Amino acid sequence: MREAPRRDRFFPPPRALCLMRMSQRNDIAPARVTTLYHGACPICGTEVAHYRQYAAERALPLGWQDVSDGADAPLLAAHGVDREAAKRRLHVVTADGRLLAGVDAFQALWAEMPRYRWLARLVGLPIVRPLAELVYERLLAPALYRFNRRRGR
């Protein structure tokens, strides 16, 4: 009588189990970028939650730090940024220790996520870059900051 083929030989384990096994390994790479975001902002928090879920599903080595909870003080102080400045726009600390803010931060974050690399390249184009900076730095970031300040966040 023939032995039945082992299930795991033909069917790989579910993705969640693969991620769990990967997270238990000791040789996981350190974060390539650490994103500093204002988690109390409903728009910022929602967007970063999406990025975090995407990164977790793919086991991408990305770090996340909510600047609204106070646990970020050493990281902010190391880069000479106060909490209010960090709440004004998205910041990213690269693996080599550089602090990027605004459009540069989004571009660095998107470049680390396969689904968003096209967006990082698009924002990097000489024609698109000034427009993206204008919209984010002059309109979106200040409006979100004022919105959150009025609500005590």
VEXDORO-145819 format. One line per field, with one value per residue: residue in three letters; x, y, z of N, C-alpha, C in turn; residue number from 0. Coordinates in Angstrom, 2 decimals, padded with zeros to 5 digits. Each point is the difference from the previous one (the first is absolute). Layout:
<logus>
residuo: [ALA ...]
neast: [X ...]
nnorth: [Y ...]
nup: [Z ...]
caeast: [X ...]
canorth: [Y ...]
caup: [Z ...]
ceast: [X ...]
cnorth: [Y ...]
cup: [Z ...]
num: [NUM ...]
</logus>
This chain:
<logus>
residuo: [MET ARG GLU ALA PRO ARG ARG ASP ARG PHE PHE PRO PRO PRO ARG ALA LEU CYS LEU MET ARG MET SER GLN ARG ASN ASP ILE ALA PRO ALA ARG VAL THR THR LEU TYR HIS GLY ALA CYS PRO ILE CYS GLY THR GLU VAL ALA HIS TYR ARG GLN TYR ALA ALA GLU ARG ALA LEU PRO LEU GLY TRP GLN ASP VAL SER ASP GLY ALA ASP ALA PRO LEU LEU ALA ALA HIS GLY VAL ASP ARG GLU ALA ALA LYS ARG ARG LEU HIS VAL VAL THR ALA ASP GLY ARG LEU LEU ALA GLY VAL ASP ALA PHE GLN ALA LEU TRP ALA GLU MET PRO ARG TYR ARG TRP LEU ALA ARG LEU VAL GLY LEU PRO ILE VAL ARG PRO LEU ALA GLU LEU VAL TYR GLU ARG LEU LEU ALA PRO ALA LEU TYR ARG PHE ASN ARG ARG ARG GLY ARG]
neast: [000.82 -000.34 001.03 -000.92 000.03 001.10 -000.90 001.00 000.10 -001.32 -000.31 000.50 000.60 -001.09 -000.24 -001.05 000.02 000.14 -000.88 -000.77 000.29 -000.21 -001.08 000.03 000.45 001.25 -000.02 -001.07 -000.02 000.87 -000.79 -000.41 -001.25 000.03 -001.29 000.11 -001.11 -000.99 000.07 -000.02 000.65 -001.32 000.43 000.92 -000.73 -001.05 000.66 000.57 -001.20 -000.40 000.95 -000.31 -001.29 000.18 000.76 -000.92 -000.94 000.93 -000.08 -000.41 001.30 -001.17 000.41 -000.73 -000.11 -000.97 000.05 -001.24 000.71 001.01 -000.11 -000.18 -000.04 000.61 -000.87 -001.00 000.38 000.21 -001.15 -000.12 -000.99 -000.80 -000.82 -000.15 001.29 000.15 -000.90 000.78 000.88 -000.11 000.65 001.19 000.46 000.98 000.36 000.41 -001.19 -000.23 -000.38 -001.07 -000.50 -001.32 000.09 001.15 -000.70 -001.04 000.86 000.69 -001.16 -000.52 001.23 -000.35 -001.12 000.10 -001.14 000.81 000.88 -001.03 -000.65 000.94 000.02 -001.34 -000.02 000.93 -000.98 000.87 -000.93 -000.04 001.28 000.18 -000.80 000.64 001.14 -000.45 -000.57 001.05 001.05 -000.68 -000.53 000.41 001.31 000.00 -000.81 000.70 001.08 -000.55 -000.46 001.19 000.59 -000.95 000.30 001.06 000.38]
nnorth: [-001.18 000.95 000.69 000.61 000.87 000.50 000.54 000.15 -001.17 -000.07 000.21 001.15 000.25 000.29 001.13 -000.05 -001.30 000.28 001.00 -000.85 -000.95 000.90 000.38 -001.32 000.28 -000.30 -000.36 000.55 000.53 000.92 000.90 000.00 000.25 001.01 -000.20 001.31 -000.33 000.81 -000.98 001.13 000.31 000.17 000.99 000.59 -000.20 000.35 001.02 000.32 -000.14 000.60 000.93 000.10 -000.08 000.85 000.72 -000.14 000.14 000.88 000.11 001.21 000.21 000.41 001.16 000.07 001.33 -000.13 001.21 -000.46 -001.13 000.77 -001.17 001.00 000.49 -001.15 -000.58 000.73 -000.16 -001.25 000.40 000.49 -000.88 001.03 -000.38 001.30 000.13 -001.06 000.66 000.94 -000.99 -000.88 -000.79 -000.21 -000.97 000.26 -001.12 000.99 000.19 000.16 001.23 -000.54 001.09 -000.04 000.58 000.45 000.18 000.53 000.69 000.22 000.28 000.69 000.48 -000.16 000.44 -001.26 -000.02 000.71 -000.86 -000.32 000.13 -000.70 -000.80 -000.06 -000.05 -000.86 -000.04 000.64 -000.47 -001.20 -000.06 001.08 -000.63 -001.16 000.68 000.67 -001.07 -000.76 000.74 000.47 -001.16 -001.22 000.09 001.25 -000.42 -001.12 000.75 000.97 -000.94 -000.60 001.17 000.28 -001.23 000.71 -000.32]
nup: [000.00 -000.88 000.43 000.68 -001.01 000.50 000.79 000.88 -000.61 -000.06 001.26 -000.36 001.15 000.68 -000.65 000.79 -000.25 -001.29 000.13 000.66 -000.86 -000.96 000.69 000.05 -001.20 000.30 -001.27 000.57 -001.19 000.43 000.53 -001.26 000.34 000.83 -000.06 000.12 000.64 -000.27 000.89 000.73 -001.10 -000.18 -000.74 000.75 001.09 -000.73 -000.55 001.14 000.53 -001.11 000.09 001.29 -000.33 -001.01 000.81 000.94 -000.93 -000.31 001.32 -000.35 -000.02 000.43 000.52 001.10 000.08 000.90 -000.55 -000.04 000.16 -000.41 -000.56 -000.82 001.21 000.29 -000.80 000.44 001.27 -000.40 -000.55 001.23 000.13 000.20 000.98 000.23 -000.23 000.80 000.72 -000.42 -000.09 -000.97 000.85 -000.56 000.78 -000.85 -000.60 -000.79 000.59 -001.29 000.33 -000.55 -000.57 000.15 -001.18 000.49 001.12 -000.64 -000.71 001.11 000.62 -001.00 -000.04 001.27 -000.58 -000.43 000.63 000.77 -000.47 -000.75 001.13 000.60 -001.06 000.02 001.33 -000.35 -000.89 -000.80 -000.77 000.54 000.27 -000.74 -000.82 000.17 -000.04 -001.03 -000.52 000.27 -000.33 -001.03 -000.40 -000.31 000.13 -000.44 -000.96 -000.14 000.06 -000.73 -000.81 000.16 -000.19 -000.89 -000.26 000.30 -001.21]
caeast: [-000.82 000.77 -000.19 -000.57 000.99 -000.11 -000.72 000.87 000.84 -000.71 -000.69 000.81 -000.79 -000.64 000.89 000.11 000.96 001.33 000.41 000.25 001.31 001.03 000.14 000.64 001.41 000.87 000.79 -000.83 000.75 -000.49 -000.83 000.70 -000.45 -000.93 -000.93 -000.52 -001.29 -000.93 -001.03 -001.27 -000.67 -000.76 000.42 001.38 -000.04 -000.61 000.93 001.14 -000.51 -000.01 001.39 000.48 -000.59 000.64 001.37 -000.05 -000.40 001.13 001.18 000.96 000.68 -000.30 -000.31 -001.09 000.01 -001.06 000.54 -001.01 -000.09 001.09 001.08 000.97 000.86 001.42 000.22 -000.16 001.10 001.23 -000.02 -000.26 -001.37 -000.93 -001.22 -000.92 000.52 -000.22 -001.43 -000.35 000.15 000.58 001.45 000.57 001.42 000.53 000.90 001.29 -000.18 -000.49 -001.39 -000.68 -001.33 -000.91 -000.02 001.18 -000.33 -000.92 000.72 000.85 -000.87 -000.57 001.07 000.24 -001.17 -000.12 -001.22 000.04 001.24 -000.33 -000.38 001.26 000.66 -000.80 000.21 001.38 000.19 000.20 -001.23 -000.97 000.55 -000.40 -001.45 -000.25 000.45 -000.94 -001.27 000.17 000.58 -000.77 -001.43 -000.42 000.61 -000.50 -001.43 -000.13 000.53 -001.00 -001.16 000.30 000.19 -001.32 -000.63 000.82 000.84]
canorth: [001.18 001.23 000.99 001.26 001.08 000.94 001.22 001.16 -000.12 000.57 001.22 000.75 000.44 001.30 001.16 000.45 -000.86 000.34 001.24 -000.29 -000.66 000.99 000.92 -000.69 -000.17 000.98 000.72 000.94 001.22 001.20 000.86 000.82 001.35 000.09 001.08 000.74 000.50 000.51 -001.02 000.54 000.59 -001.09 -000.24 -000.53 -001.31 -000.96 -000.25 -000.77 -001.35 -000.73 -000.32 -000.99 -001.29 -000.43 -000.40 -001.20 -001.13 -000.36 -000.08 001.03 000.52 001.42 000.35 000.97 000.66 000.99 001.14 000.56 -000.73 000.37 -001.00 000.32 001.10 -000.17 000.03 001.39 000.80 -000.35 000.69 001.42 000.32 -000.05 -000.75 000.80 -000.02 -001.35 -000.15 000.84 -000.74 -001.34 -000.07 -001.33 -000.15 -001.04 -000.95 000.65 001.03 001.29 000.32 000.59 000.50 000.39 -000.78 -000.88 -001.13 -000.87 -000.65 -001.05 -001.08 -000.69 -000.73 -001.26 -000.89 -000.31 000.51 001.47 000.49 000.83 001.31 000.64 000.44 001.08 001.21 000.42 000.64 001.45 000.75 -000.34 000.30 001.31 000.01 -000.81 000.78 001.10 -000.51 -000.55 000.95 001.25 -000.23 -001.16 -000.10 001.06 -000.18 -001.10 000.44 000.90 -000.83 -000.76 000.94 000.44 -001.11 -000.35 -001.19]
caup: [000.00 -000.11 001.06 -000.49 000.02 001.12 -000.37 -000.10 -001.18 -001.15 000.38 000.98 001.15 -000.19 000.09 001.38 000.68 -000.52 000.65 001.39 000.08 -000.29 001.12 001.09 -000.32 000.64 -000.99 -000.74 -000.29 000.66 -000.84 -000.99 000.34 001.12 -000.27 001.14 -000.46 001.02 000.08 000.49 -001.16 -000.62 -001.39 000.04 000.64 -000.93 -001.10 000.50 000.33 -001.28 -000.34 000.96 -000.33 -001.24 000.32 000.83 -000.85 -000.86 000.88 -000.38 001.19 000.18 001.38 000.15 001.30 000.16 000.75 000.89 001.26 000.89 000.07 -001.05 000.45 -000.31 -001.45 -000.43 000.54 -000.72 -001.29 000.23 -000.41 001.13 -000.28 -000.82 -001.38 -000.53 -000.28 -001.16 -001.25 000.11 000.05 -000.15 000.30 -000.87 000.64 000.26 001.02 -000.50 000.26 -001.15 000.38 -001.08 -001.25 000.03 000.88 -000.73 -001.09 000.58 000.47 -001.16 -000.71 000.71 -000.13 -001.42 -000.63 -000.07 -000.61 -001.17 000.52 000.40 -001.23 -000.57 000.80 -000.22 -001.31 000.13 -000.24 001.04 001.33 000.54 000.21 001.20 001.16 000.17 000.52 001.35 000.96 000.12 000.18 000.79 001.32 000.91 000.26 000.95 001.28 000.59 000.33 001.20 001.11 000.43 000.71 001.16 -000.25]
ceast: [000.87 -000.33 -000.55 001.07 -000.23 -000.63 000.95 000.94 -000.66 -000.68 000.85 -000.87 -000.63 000.96 000.19 001.01 001.42 000.51 000.32 001.38 001.12 000.22 000.69 001.49 000.81 000.74 -000.85 000.79 -000.56 -000.78 000.85 -000.39 -000.95 -000.86 -000.50 -001.29 -000.86 -001.20 -001.35 -000.78 -000.76 000.43 001.40 000.02 -000.56 000.94 001.17 -000.45 -000.05 001.42 000.55 -000.54 000.65 001.41 000.01 -000.35 001.15 001.31 001.09 000.64 -000.17 -000.37 -001.05 000.06 -001.04 000.53 -001.02 -000.04 001.16 001.15 001.13 001.04 001.48 000.30 -000.12 001.16 001.31 000.10 -000.34 -001.38 -000.89 -001.30 -000.96 000.45 -000.24 -001.47 -000.42 000.07 000.63 001.52 000.42 001.47 000.50 000.97 001.36 -000.14 -000.48 -001.48 -000.57 -001.39 -000.81 000.05 001.20 -000.28 -000.95 000.74 000.89 -000.83 -000.56 001.04 000.29 -001.13 -000.26 -001.24 000.06 001.27 -000.27 -000.35 001.25 000.74 -000.74 000.25 001.42 000.24 000.09 -001.27 -000.99 000.46 -000.43 -001.50 -000.36 000.41 -000.95 -001.29 000.17 000.43 -000.86 -001.48 -000.32 000.57 -000.48 -001.48 -000.22 000.49 -001.00 -001.24 000.22 000.21 -001.35 -000.72 000.85 000.87 001.42]
cnorth: [001.25 000.96 001.29 001.09 000.94 001.29 001.18 -000.06 000.68 001.32 000.75 000.44 001.36 001.13 000.47 -000.84 000.28 001.27 -000.23 -000.66 000.98 000.92 -000.65 -000.21 001.10 000.86 000.94 001.30 001.19 000.87 000.82 001.46 -000.11 001.24 000.60 000.67 000.43 -000.94 000.50 000.70 -001.11 -000.32 -000.62 -001.42 -001.07 -000.35 -000.87 -001.41 -000.86 -000.42 -001.08 -001.39 -000.57 -000.52 -001.30 -001.23 -000.49 -000.11 000.98 000.58 001.52 000.24 001.09 000.59 001.10 001.15 000.58 -000.70 000.26 -000.98 000.30 001.02 -000.22 000.09 001.42 000.87 -000.27 000.73 001.48 000.45 -000.04 -000.66 000.78 000.04 -001.36 -000.23 000.77 -000.74 -001.36 000.11 -001.46 000.09 -001.17 -000.89 000.63 001.19 001.35 000.18 000.70 000.42 000.31 -000.95 -000.95 -001.24 -000.96 -000.76 -001.12 -001.18 -000.80 -000.82 -001.35 -001.01 -000.27 000.58 001.51 000.54 000.88 001.42 000.78 000.52 001.17 001.32 000.53 000.68 001.52 000.83 -000.20 000.47 001.37 000.08 -000.80 000.76 001.16 -000.48 -000.50 001.07 001.24 -000.23 -001.11 -000.03 001.12 -000.16 -001.12 000.40 000.91 -000.78 -000.73 000.91 000.48 -001.07 -000.50 -001.22 000.41]
cup: [000.00 001.13 -000.62 000.06 001.19 -000.49 -000.21 -001.21 -001.21 000.31 001.02 001.17 -000.27 000.25 001.44 000.77 -000.47 000.69 001.46 000.15 -000.27 001.18 001.19 -000.25 000.68 -001.00 -000.85 -000.17 000.77 -000.99 -000.96 000.14 001.20 -000.23 001.30 -000.46 001.17 000.05 000.48 -001.11 -000.71 -001.43 -000.02 000.57 -000.92 -001.14 000.45 000.40 -001.26 -000.38 000.93 -000.31 -001.25 000.29 000.81 -000.83 -000.86 000.77 -000.43 001.26 000.12 001.46 000.05 001.39 000.01 000.86 000.98 001.35 000.96 000.07 -000.96 000.43 -000.32 -001.50 -000.53 000.47 -000.74 -001.33 000.13 -000.44 001.24 -000.45 -000.90 -001.46 -000.64 -000.33 -001.25 -001.33 000.26 000.00 -000.14 000.38 -000.83 000.76 000.31 000.95 -000.47 000.34 -001.22 000.44 -001.25 -001.18 -000.05 000.84 -000.70 -001.09 000.53 000.48 -001.17 -000.75 000.66 -000.16 -001.48 -000.68 -000.25 -000.64 -001.21 000.45 000.45 -001.23 -000.63 000.73 -000.20 -001.33 000.16 -000.20 001.15 001.38 000.54 000.28 001.27 001.26 000.28 000.66 001.44 001.00 000.21 000.30 000.99 001.42 000.94 000.35 001.01 001.39 000.71 000.45 001.32 001.21 000.54 000.81 001.18 -000.17 -000.24]
num: [0 1 2 3 4 5 6 7 8 9 10 11 12 13 14 15 16 17 18 19 20 21 22 23 24 25 26 27 28 29 30 31 32 33 34 35 36 37 38 39 40 41 42 43 44 45 46 47 48 49 50 51 52 53 54 55 56 57 58 59 60 61 62 63 64 65 66 67 68 69 70 71 72 73 74 75 76 77 78 79 80 81 82 83 84 85 86 87 88 89 90 91 92 93 94 95 96 97 98 99 100 101 102 103 104 105 106 107 108 109 110 111 112 113 114 115 116 117 118 119 120 121 122 123 124 125 126 127 128 129 130 131 132 133 134 135 136 137 138 139 140 141 142 143 144 145 146 147 148 149 150 151 152]
</logus>
